[in-house]
């Protein structure tokens, strides 16, 4: 899913509604969503580490070959058991 797809899916939703994550289709749980971050928010470029070994190359710590603009919805813990039917309604 791309950010534009998520924005489009949310356009007709109640802006005051709570956002939850439904996880594990075979044994579903509803989970609180506590935030939204980009990969660049929790990883960093390291220009100084192993400066001699890297010969000036920049290394991206936290994930190999991952896009720093990737977006993550943060799981805030289980709210309750979910429903397998949620995956049948997927838009």
Backbone as XML, in Angstrom:
<?xml version="1.0"?>
<chain id="A" units="angstrom">
  <residue number="1" name="UNK">
    <atom name="N" x="0.853" y="-1.176" z="0.000"/>
    <atom name="CA" x="0.000" y="0.000" z="0.000"/>
    <atom name="C" x="0.895" y="1.234" z="0.000"/>
  </residue>
  <residue number="2" name="UNK">
    <atom name="N" x="0.529" y="2.207" z="-0.760"/>
    <atom name="CA" x="1.228" y="3.490" z="-0.817"/>
    <atom name="C" x="0.464" y="4.509" z="0.028"/>
  </residue>
  <residue number="3" name="UNK">
    <atom name="N" x="1.144" y="5.563" z="0.456"/>
    <atom name="CA" x="0.516" y="6.605" z="1.266"/>
    <atom name="C" x="-0.707" y="7.160" z="0.540"/>
  </residue>
  <residue number="4" name="UNK">
    <atom name="N" x="-0.600" y="7.375" z="-0.769"/>
    <atom name="CA" x="-1.751" y="7.917" z="-1.518"/>
    <atom name="C" x="-2.951" y="6.980" z="-1.435"/>
  </residue>
  <residue number="5" name="UNK">
    <atom name="N" x="-2.711" y="5.645" z="-1.419"/>
    <atom name="CA" x="-3.802" y="4.673" z="-1.301"/>
    <atom name="C" x="-4.472" y="4.773" z="0.067"/>
  </residue>
  <residue number="6" name="UNK">
    <atom name="N" x="-3.662" y="4.942" z="1.104"/>
    <atom name="CA" x="-4.201" y="5.076" z="2.456"/>
    <atom name="C" x="-5.012" y="6.362" z="2.594"/>
  </residue>
  <residue number="7" name="UNK">
    <atom name="N" x="-4.491" y="7.451" z="2.060"/>
    <atom name="CA" x="-5.212" y="8.729" z="2.106"/>
    <atom name="C" x="-6.549" y="8.594" z="1.394"/>
  </residue>
  <residue number="8" name="UNK">
    <atom name="N" x="-6.540" y="7.972" z="0.220"/>
    <atom name="CA" x="-7.782" y="7.785" z="-0.534"/>
    <atom name="C" x="-8.785" y="6.930" z="0.243"/>
  </residue>
  <residue number="9" name="UNK">
    <atom name="N" x="-8.297" y="5.857" z="0.874"/>
    <atom name="CA" x="-9.182" y="4.972" z="1.636"/>
    <atom name="C" x="-9.786" y="5.679" z="2.846"/>
  </residue>
  <residue number="10" name="UNK">
    <atom name="N" x="-9.070" y="6.637" z="3.409"/>
    <atom name="CA" x="-9.544" y="7.333" z="4.610"/>
    <atom name="C" x="-10.406" y="8.556" z="4.319"/>
  </residue>
  <residue number="11" name="UNK">
    <atom name="N" x="-10.472" y="9.002" z="3.077"/>
    <atom name="CA" x="-11.175" y="10.244" z="2.732"/>
    <atom name="C" x="-12.621" y="10.282" z="3.212"/>
  </residue>
  <residue number="12" name="UNK">
    <atom name="N" x="-13.314" y="9.165" z="3.132"/>
    <atom name="CA" x="-14.737" y="9.155" z="3.494"/>
    <atom name="C" x="-15.006" y="8.626" z="4.897"/>
  </residue>
  <residue number="13" name="UNK">
    <atom name="N" x="-13.955" y="8.488" z="5.688"/>
    <atom name="CA" x="-14.098" y="7.987" z="7.049"/>
    <atom name="C" x="-14.346" y="9.144" z="8.013"/>
  </residue>
  <residue number="14" name="UNK">
    <atom name="N" x="-14.932" y="8.828" z="9.145"/>
    <atom name="CA" x="-15.175" y="9.814" z="10.196"/>
    <atom name="C" x="-13.831" y="10.273" z="10.761"/>
  </residue>
  <residue number="15" name="UNK">
    <atom name="N" x="-13.496" y="11.565" z="10.659"/>
    <atom name="CA" x="-12.211" y="12.045" z="11.157"/>
    <atom name="C" x="-12.048" y="11.903" z="12.668"/>
  </residue>
  <residue number="16" name="UNK">
    <atom name="N" x="-13.142" y="11.713" z="13.394"/>
    <atom name="CA" x="-13.073" y="11.548" z="14.848"/>
    <atom name="C" x="-12.972" y="10.073" z="15.257"/>
  </residue>
  <residue number="17" name="UNK">
    <atom name="N" x="-13.043" y="9.166" z="14.283"/>
    <atom name="CA" x="-12.986" y="7.735" z="14.596"/>
    <atom name="C" x="-11.577" y="7.327" z="15.036"/>
  </residue>
  <residue number="18" name="UNK">
    <atom name="N" x="-11.504" y="6.366" z="15.943"/>
    <atom name="CA" x="-10.219" y="5.852" z="16.408"/>
    <atom name="C" x="-9.592" y="4.971" z="15.328"/>
  </residue>
  <residue number="19" name="UNK">
    <atom name="N" x="-8.267" y="5.046" z="15.188"/>
    <atom name="CA" x="-7.533" y="4.199" z="14.250"/>
    <atom name="C" x="-6.956" y="3.016" z="15.014"/>
  </residue>
  <residue number="20" name="UNK">
    <atom name="N" x="-7.298" y="1.813" z="14.558"/>
    <atom name="CA" x="-6.789" y="0.577" z="15.154"/>
    <atom name="C" x="-6.130" y="-0.245" z="14.050"/>
  </residue>
  <residue number="21" name="UNK">
    <atom name="N" x="-5.242" y="-1.139" z="14.424"/>
    <atom name="CA" x="-4.624" y="-2.060" z="13.480"/>
    <atom name="C" x="-5.227" y="-3.437" z="13.700"/>
  </residue>
  <residue number="22" name="UNK">
    <atom name="N" x="-5.746" y="-4.061" z="12.647"/>
    <atom name="CA" x="-6.219" y="-5.446" z="12.737"/>
    <atom name="C" x="-5.062" y="-6.306" z="12.232"/>
  </residue>
  <residue number="23" name="UNK">
    <atom name="N" x="-4.572" y="-7.206" z="13.072"/>
    <atom name="CA" x="-3.402" y="-8.013" z="12.715"/>
    <atom name="C" x="-3.717" y="-9.503" z="12.776"/>
  </residue>
  <residue number="24" name="UNK">
    <atom name="N" x="-2.852" y="-10.284" z="12.145"/>
    <atom name="CA" x="-2.891" y="-11.751" z="12.170"/>
    <atom name="C" x="-4.211" y="-12.325" z="11.666"/>
  </residue>
  <residue number="25" name="UNK">
    <atom name="N" x="-4.397" y="-12.424" z="10.353"/>
    <atom name="CA" x="-5.667" y="-12.916" z="9.811"/>
    <atom name="C" x="-6.110" y="-14.282" z="10.351"/>
  </residue>
  <residue number="26" name="UNK">
    <atom name="N" x="-5.169" y="-15.162" z="10.689"/>
    <atom name="CA" x="-5.568" y="-16.489" z="11.164"/>
    <atom name="C" x="-5.988" y="-16.485" z="12.644"/>
  </residue>
  <residue number="27" name="UNK">
    <atom name="N" x="-5.511" y="-15.522" z="13.404"/>
    <atom name="CA" x="-5.882" y="-15.375" z="14.817"/>
    <atom name="C" x="-5.911" y="-13.883" z="15.115"/>
  </residue>
  <residue number="28" name="UNK">
    <atom name="N" x="-6.974" y="-13.181" z="14.674"/>
    <atom name="CA" x="-6.976" y="-11.718" z="14.647"/>
    <atom name="C" x="-6.992" y="-11.024" z="16.008"/>
  </residue>
  <residue number="29" name="UNK">
    <atom name="N" x="-6.301" y="-9.890" z="16.022"/>
    <atom name="CA" x="-6.303" y="-8.984" z="17.167"/>
    <atom name="C" x="-6.542" y="-7.576" z="16.662"/>
  </residue>
  <residue number="30" name="UNK">
    <atom name="N" x="-7.232" y="-6.786" z="17.466"/>
    <atom name="CA" x="-7.333" y="-5.351" z="17.238"/>
    <atom name="C" x="-6.276" y="-4.709" z="18.125"/>
  </residue>
  <residue number="31" name="UNK">
    <atom name="N" x="-5.467" y="-3.841" z="17.521"/>
    <atom name="CA" x="-4.389" y="-3.181" z="18.244"/>
    <atom name="C" x="-4.526" y="-1.668" z="18.129"/>
  </residue>
  <residue number="32" name="UNK">
    <atom name="N" x="-4.188" y="-0.981" z="19.215"/>
    <atom name="CA" x="-4.179" y="0.475" z="19.187"/>
    <atom name="C" x="-3.078" y="0.950" z="18.246"/>
  </residue>
  <residue number="33" name="UNK">
    <atom name="N" x="-3.295" y="2.079" z="17.613"/>
    <atom name="CA" x="-2.278" y="2.726" z="16.788"/>
    <atom name="C" x="-1.823" y="3.960" z="17.557"/>
  </residue>
  <residue number="34" name="UNK">
    <atom name="N" x="-0.534" y="4.017" z="17.872"/>
    <atom name="CA" x="-0.055" y="5.116" z="18.713"/>
    <atom name="C" x="0.696" y="6.192" z="17.950"/>
  </residue>
  <residue number="35" name="UNK">
    <atom name="N" x="0.935" y="5.977" z="16.665"/>
    <atom name="CA" x="1.638" y="7.018" z="15.925"/>
    <atom name="C" x="1.981" y="6.603" z="14.513"/>
  </residue>
  <residue number="36" name="UNK">
    <atom name="N" x="2.544" y="7.556" z="13.794"/>
    <atom name="CA" x="2.990" y="7.361" z="12.415"/>
    <atom name="C" x="4.394" y="7.939" z="12.315"/>
  </residue>
  <residue number="37" name="UNK">
    <atom name="N" x="5.323" y="7.153" z="11.780"/>
    <atom name="CA" x="6.702" y="7.618" z="11.612"/>
    <atom name="C" x="7.227" y="7.188" z="10.243"/>
  </residue>
  <residue number="38" name="UNK">
    <atom name="N" x="8.275" y="7.858" z="9.806"/>
    <atom name="CA" x="9.005" y="7.427" z="8.623"/>
    <atom name="C" x="10.278" y="6.732" z="9.079"/>
  </residue>
  <residue number="39" name="UNK">
    <atom name="N" x="10.784" y="5.836" z="8.234"/>
    <atom name="CA" x="12.010" y="5.117" z="8.566"/>
    <atom name="C" x="13.128" y="6.090" z="8.954"/>
  </residue>
  <residue number="40" name="UNK">
    <atom name="N" x="13.203" y="7.228" z="8.273"/>
    <atom name="CA" x="14.270" y="8.199" z="8.573"/>
    <atom name="C" x="14.155" y="8.771" z="9.981"/>
  </residue>
  <residue number="41" name="UNK">
    <atom name="N" x="12.963" y="8.652" z="10.607"/>
    <atom name="CA" x="12.786" y="9.146" z="11.973"/>
    <atom name="C" x="13.536" y="8.306" z="13.002"/>
  </residue>
  <residue number="42" name="UNK">
    <atom name="N" x="13.757" y="7.035" z="12.704"/>
    <atom name="CA" x="14.390" y="6.166" z="13.704"/>
    <atom name="C" x="15.674" y="5.504" z="13.214"/>
  </residue>
  <residue number="43" name="UNK">
    <atom name="N" x="16.164" y="5.920" z="12.081"/>
    <atom name="CA" x="17.462" y="5.460" z="11.598"/>
    <atom name="C" x="18.299" y="6.693" z="11.324"/>
  </residue>
  <residue number="44" name="UNK">
    <atom name="N" x="19.562" y="6.492" z="11.116"/>
    <atom name="CA" x="20.413" y="7.651" z="10.871"/>
    <atom name="C" x="21.527" y="7.292" z="9.908"/>
  </residue>
  <residue number="45" name="UNK">
    <atom name="N" x="21.992" y="8.296" z="9.225"/>
    <atom name="CA" x="23.171" y="8.132" z="8.394"/>
    <atom name="C" x="24.387" y="8.312" z="9.277"/>
  </residue>
  <residue number="46" name="UNK">
    <atom name="N" x="25.382" y="7.499" z="9.061"/>
    <atom name="CA" x="26.584" y="7.562" z="9.875"/>
    <atom name="C" x="27.778" y="7.816" z="8.972"/>
  </residue>
  <residue number="47" name="UNK">
    <atom name="N" x="28.271" y="9.050" z="8.987"/>
    <atom name="CA" x="29.417" y="9.418" z="8.156"/>
    <atom name="C" x="30.745" y="9.146" z="8.857"/>
  </residue>
  <residue number="48" name="UNK">
    <atom name="N" x="30.721" y="8.999" z="10.184"/>
    <atom name="CA" x="31.961" y="8.882" z="10.928"/>
    <atom name="C" x="32.348" y="7.447" z="11.259"/>
  </residue>
  <residue number="49" name="UNK">
    <atom name="N" x="31.391" y="6.547" z="11.443"/>
    <atom name="CA" x="31.694" y="5.176" z="11.847"/>
    <atom name="C" x="32.509" y="4.475" z="10.771"/>
  </residue>
  <residue number="50" name="UNK">
    <atom name="N" x="33.542" y="3.819" z="11.195"/>
    <atom name="CA" x="34.428" y="3.073" z="10.287"/>
    <atom name="C" x="34.849" y="3.923" z="9.092"/>
  </residue>
  <residue number="51" name="UNK">
    <atom name="N" x="35.216" y="5.170" z="9.375"/>
    <atom name="CA" x="35.542" y="6.116" z="8.315"/>
    <atom name="C" x="36.620" y="5.577" z="7.384"/>
  </residue>
  <residue number="52" name="UNK">
    <atom name="N" x="37.637" y="4.925" z="7.935"/>
    <atom name="CA" x="38.717" y="4.397" z="7.105"/>
    <atom name="C" x="38.242" y="3.226" z="6.260"/>
  </residue>
  <residue number="53" name="UNK">
    <atom name="N" x="37.415" y="2.353" z="6.824"/>
    <atom name="CA" x="36.937" y="1.171" z="6.106"/>
    <atom name="C" x="35.947" y="1.529" z="5.002"/>
  </residue>
  <residue number="54" name="UNK">
    <atom name="N" x="35.111" y="2.545" z="5.233"/>
    <atom name="CA" x="34.077" y="2.900" z="4.269"/>
    <atom name="C" x="34.584" y="3.781" z="3.142"/>
  </residue>
  <residue number="55" name="UNK">
    <atom name="N" x="35.753" y="4.329" z="3.276"/>
    <atom name="CA" x="36.351" y="5.193" z="2.256"/>
    <atom name="C" x="35.369" y="6.272" z="1.787"/>
  </residue>
  <residue number="56" name="UNK">
    <atom name="N" x="34.712" y="6.928" z="2.733"/>
    <atom name="CA" x="33.827" y="8.035" z="2.397"/>
    <atom name="C" x="32.406" y="7.641" z="2.044"/>
  </residue>
  <residue number="57" name="UNK">
    <atom name="N" x="32.065" y="6.352" z="2.007"/>
    <atom name="CA" x="30.698" y="5.948" z="1.692"/>
    <atom name="C" x="29.807" y="6.204" z="2.899"/>
  </residue>
  <residue number="58" name="UNK">
    <atom name="N" x="28.552" y="6.558" z="2.632"/>
    <atom name="CA" x="27.594" y="6.761" z="3.712"/>
    <atom name="C" x="26.853" y="5.463" z="3.946"/>
  </residue>
  <residue number="59" name="UNK">
    <atom name="N" x="26.708" y="5.079" z="5.192"/>
    <atom name="CA" x="25.951" y="3.864" z="5.496"/>
    <atom name="C" x="24.647" y="4.263" z="6.175"/>
  </residue>
  <residue number="60" name="UNK">
    <atom name="N" x="23.601" y="3.553" z="5.836"/>
    <atom name="CA" x="22.274" y="3.818" z="6.394"/>
    <atom name="C" x="22.023" y="2.769" z="7.445"/>
  </residue>
  <residue number="61" name="UNK">
    <atom name="N" x="22.066" y="3.163" z="8.716"/>
    <atom name="CA" x="21.924" y="2.215" z="9.816"/>
    <atom name="C" x="20.463" y="1.952" z="10.122"/>
  </residue>
  <residue number="62" name="UNK">
    <atom name="N" x="20.131" y="0.710" z="10.389"/>
    <atom name="CA" x="18.786" y="0.360" z="10.785"/>
    <atom name="C" x="18.127" y="-0.572" z="9.798"/>
  </residue>
  <residue number="63" name="UNK">
    <atom name="N" x="18.521" y="-0.520" z="8.527"/>
    <atom name="CA" x="17.907" y="-1.400" z="7.554"/>
    <atom name="C" x="18.658" y="-1.319" z="6.237"/>
  </residue>
  <residue number="64" name="UNK">
    <atom name="N" x="19.087" y="-2.443" z="5.713"/>
    <atom name="CA" x="19.788" y="-2.468" z="4.442"/>
    <atom name="C" x="18.814" y="-2.297" z="3.292"/>
  </residue>
  <residue number="65" name="UNK">
    <atom name="N" x="19.164" y="-1.463" z="2.341"/>
    <atom name="CA" x="18.396" y="-1.265" z="1.107"/>
    <atom name="C" x="16.952" y="-0.866" z="1.373"/>
  </residue>
  <residue number="66" name="UNK">
    <atom name="N" x="16.685" y="-0.183" z="2.446"/>
    <atom name="CA" x="15.323" y="0.244" z="2.768"/>
    <atom name="C" x="15.188" y="1.731" z="2.475"/>
  </residue>
  <residue number="67" name="UNK">
    <atom name="N" x="14.026" y="2.119" z="2.026"/>
    <atom name="CA" x="13.769" y="3.510" z="1.676"/>
    <atom name="C" x="13.523" y="4.328" z="2.941"/>
  </residue>
  <residue number="68" name="UNK">
    <atom name="N" x="14.267" y="5.406" z="3.145"/>
    <atom name="CA" x="14.072" y="6.219" z="4.351"/>
    <atom name="C" x="12.707" y="6.894" z="4.418"/>
  </residue>
  <residue number="69" name="UNK">
    <atom name="N" x="11.959" y="6.921" z="3.297"/>
    <atom name="CA" x="10.631" y="7.542" z="3.314"/>
    <atom name="C" x="9.518" y="6.533" z="3.588"/>
  </residue>
  <residue number="70" name="UNK">
    <atom name="N" x="9.848" y="5.249" z="3.804"/>
    <atom name="CA" x="8.831" y="4.263" z="4.180"/>
    <atom name="C" x="8.078" y="4.758" z="5.410"/>
  </residue>
  <residue number="71" name="UNK">
    <atom name="N" x="6.769" y="4.484" z="5.469"/>
    <atom name="CA" x="5.910" y="4.952" z="6.559"/>
    <atom name="C" x="5.471" y="3.764" z="7.410"/>
  </residue>
  <residue number="72" name="UNK">
    <atom name="N" x="5.500" y="3.939" z="8.727"/>
    <atom name="CA" x="5.097" y="2.897" z="9.672"/>
    <atom name="C" x="3.990" y="3.416" z="10.574"/>
  </residue>
  <residue number="73" name="UNK">
    <atom name="N" x="2.952" y="2.593" z="10.758"/>
    <atom name="CA" x="1.932" y="2.848" z="11.766"/>
    <atom name="C" x="2.377" y="2.078" z="12.999"/>
  </residue>
  <residue number="74" name="UNK">
    <atom name="N" x="2.486" y="2.739" z="14.126"/>
    <atom name="CA" x="3.026" y="2.108" z="15.321"/>
    <atom name="C" x="1.945" y="1.418" z="16.136"/>
  </residue>
  <residue number="75" name="UNK">
    <atom name="N" x="2.194" y="0.160" z="16.460"/>
    <atom name="CA" x="1.294" y="-0.672" z="17.251"/>
    <atom name="C" x="1.403" y="-0.278" z="18.715"/>
  </residue>
  <residue number="76" name="UNK">
    <atom name="N" x="0.278" y="0.055" z="19.319"/>
    <atom name="CA" x="0.269" y="0.482" z="20.714"/>
    <atom name="C" x="-0.223" y="-0.577" z="21.679"/>
  </residue>
  <residue number="77" name="UNK">
    <atom name="N" x="-0.300" y="-1.821" z="21.218"/>
    <atom name="CA" x="-0.731" y="-2.899" z="22.094"/>
    <atom name="C" x="-2.124" y="-3.383" z="21.768"/>
  </residue>
  <residue number="78" name="UNK">
    <atom name="N" x="-2.424" y="-4.561" z="22.247"/>
    <atom name="CA" x="-3.692" y="-5.219" z="21.941"/>
    <atom name="C" x="-4.856" y="-4.543" z="22.659"/>
  </residue>
  <residue number="79" name="UNK">
    <atom name="N" x="-5.921" y="-4.284" z="21.893"/>
    <atom name="CA" x="-7.142" y="-3.725" z="22.460"/>
    <atom name="C" x="-8.120" y="-4.846" z="22.804"/>
  </residue>
  <residue number="80" name="UNK">
    <atom name="N" x="-8.255" y="-5.808" z="21.860"/>
    <atom name="CA" x="-9.195" y="-6.926" z="22.038"/>
    <atom name="C" x="-8.967" y="-7.922" z="20.905"/>
  </residue>
  <residue number="81" name="UNK">
    <atom name="N" x="-9.656" y="-9.039" z="20.964"/>
    <atom name="CA" x="-9.608" y="-9.984" z="19.860"/>
    <atom name="C" x="-10.312" y="-9.376" z="18.655"/>
  </residue>
  <residue number="82" name="UNK">
    <atom name="N" x="-9.847" y="-9.721" z="17.456"/>
    <atom name="CA" x="-10.413" y="-9.179" z="16.228"/>
    <atom name="C" x="-11.342" y="-10.169" z="15.560"/>
  </residue>
  <residue number="83" name="UNK">
    <atom name="N" x="-11.606" y="-9.938" z="14.266"/>
    <atom name="CA" x="-12.502" y="-10.774" z="13.497"/>
    <atom name="C" x="-11.882" y="-11.099" z="12.144"/>
  </residue>
  <residue number="84" name="UNK">
    <atom name="N" x="-11.933" y="-12.369" z="11.766"/>
    <atom name="CA" x="-11.429" y="-12.795" z="10.454"/>
    <atom name="C" x="-12.219" y="-12.146" z="9.329"/>
  </residue>
  <residue number="85" name="UNK">
    <atom name="N" x="-13.433" y="-11.738" z="9.606"/>
    <atom name="CA" x="-14.305" y="-11.107" z="8.601"/>
    <atom name="C" x="-13.730" y="-9.780" z="8.097"/>
  </residue>
  <residue number="86" name="UNK">
    <atom name="N" x="-12.846" y="-9.156" z="8.871"/>
    <atom name="CA" x="-12.270" y="-7.875" z="8.461"/>
    <atom name="C" x="-11.544" y="-7.996" z="7.126"/>
  </residue>
  <residue number="87" name="UNK">
    <atom name="N" x="-10.886" y="-9.108" z="6.880"/>
    <atom name="CA" x="-10.136" y="-9.298" z="5.631"/>
    <atom name="C" x="-11.075" y="-9.516" z="4.439"/>
  </residue>
  <residue number="88" name="UNK">
    <atom name="N" x="-12.297" y="-9.942" z="4.707"/>
    <atom name="CA" x="-13.289" y="-10.114" z="3.628"/>
    <atom name="C" x="-13.847" y="-8.768" z="3.193"/>
  </residue>
  <residue number="89" name="UNK">
    <atom name="N" x="-13.738" y="-7.746" z="4.039"/>
    <atom name="CA" x="-14.267" y="-6.403" z="3.747"/>
    <atom name="C" x="-13.203" y="-5.474" z="3.180"/>
  </residue>
  <residue number="90" name="UNK">
    <atom name="N" x="-11.989" y="-5.952" z="3.031"/>
    <atom name="CA" x="-10.866" y="-5.107" z="2.616"/>
    <atom name="C" x="-11.211" y="-4.330" z="1.335"/>
  </residue>
  <residue number="91" name="UNK">
    <atom name="N" x="-10.925" y="-3.041" z="1.377"/>
    <atom name="CA" x="-11.234" y="-2.174" z="0.236"/>
    <atom name="C" x="-10.036" y="-1.998" z="-0.655"/>
  </residue>
</chain>
